[in-house]
Amino acid sequence: MTTKRIGYGRISTADQNPASQEDALMNANIDRLFIDTFTGTKSSRPELDRMKEQLRSGDTIVITRLDRLGRSTKDLLNLVGELDDLGVNLQVIDQNINTSTPDGRLFFTMVAAFAEFEREIMRSRTIDGLASARARGRRGGRKPAMSSAKVQTAKTMYAQGRQVREIAEVLGVSRPTIYRALEA
């Protein structure tokens, strides 16, 4: 039975370009390539699922970095456990990890733990920064499309029997914005 080298890549958003991952994986002499466009926190990744259906004992999954396969140590370890049960190895190009050896499995576990630790530190800093900004009266997010005066105008026009479409045109906003303003 012939073993295969199967490449897997993931980009987080549709506006990212998977070309650099594709190039690196093709240079690693893969036989097949699967690319997902989803965040790592999504439990269902169609290309990953398709790839897993085709795996056979002795195959090797090749990825560029650990964070392309999963976002938490738990998820990575669970997936590598599944792969190990199937007799499938994992090769990580950028971090020079190959789980076909005991040293590679140990290194994988350590790198995965550090990657999750780093992610949690970044998350904690972001949460602290947002809380600090809120305490100073700053709010994140998009500016409201309508001022309180425009909201009042919309309510008045609606009470006078004007159509939502017409109100939206007059105030220069979308119909859903008018509906939200009328509900407030």
Secondary structure, 3 states (H helix, E strand, C coil): CCCCEEEEEEECCCCCCCHHHHHHHHHCCCCEEEEEECCCCCCCCHHHHHHHHHCCCCCEEEECCHHHCCCCHHHHHHHHHHHHHHCCEEEECCCCEECCCHHHHHHHHHHHHHHHHHHHHHHHHHHHHHHHHHHCCCCCCCCCCCCHHHHHHHHHHHHCCCCHHHHHHHHCCCHHHHHHHHHC
